[in-house]
Amino acid sequence: MKRLVPAPLKLVPNFDPVVDFPADIERLVAAASNAGYTVTPHDVAELWRRHAGDVCAS
């Protein structure tokens, strides 16, 4: 099984998807698992933060 681990960023996130959106995090972990990846909720949250920061900059 492949392992997906995002490299840490220096920026401090202003929200925590694991706390704020637990059902979404669970669904993303399941989708990655179904695609053959091993990923933790923390990894998924970090990927979410990066994607949200790229496409929804404030």
N, C-alpha and C positions, 0 to 999 in steps of 0.2 A: 504494500500500500504506500502511496506517495504522501509526503508530509509537506504541507504548505505553511511556511512561517514568514510573516512579514518582518523586514528589518526595522528596528526601532527608529522612530523619528524624534527630533529634538523638541518639537512643539508640544505643549501641554494641551490636551483636548479640553474643550469647554462643555462636553457632555459625555456621558457613559452609556453607550448603546446597550450594554449588558444589563444595566439597571433600568434604563428608560424604555427599552424595547425588548424585553426578554423573549417574547414569542417570536419576534423577527430573527433574533440571534439564533434561537433554537432551530428555526426553519432553515437558516443559512448554513448552520453546522450540518444539518441533515442533508441538504442539497450537495454540499461539498463531499460528504461521506458517500452519497450515492454516486458521485462522479469519481470515486476512488481515492479521495484525499482524506488524510487525518488532520483535523483542525480543531483547535480549542475555541470556546466562546471568546476568550481574550483575543486570539488571533483574528477571528471574524470581526470583532469590534474594532480592532486596529485597521483592518482593511476597509471597514465601513467609514471610519473617521477620515481615512485618506481619500476615499472616493467622494465623500460628501464635501470635503475641503476643496477638492479639485473642481467639482461641478457646481457647487453652491457657495462659492466664496462670498463672504459678507463684508 
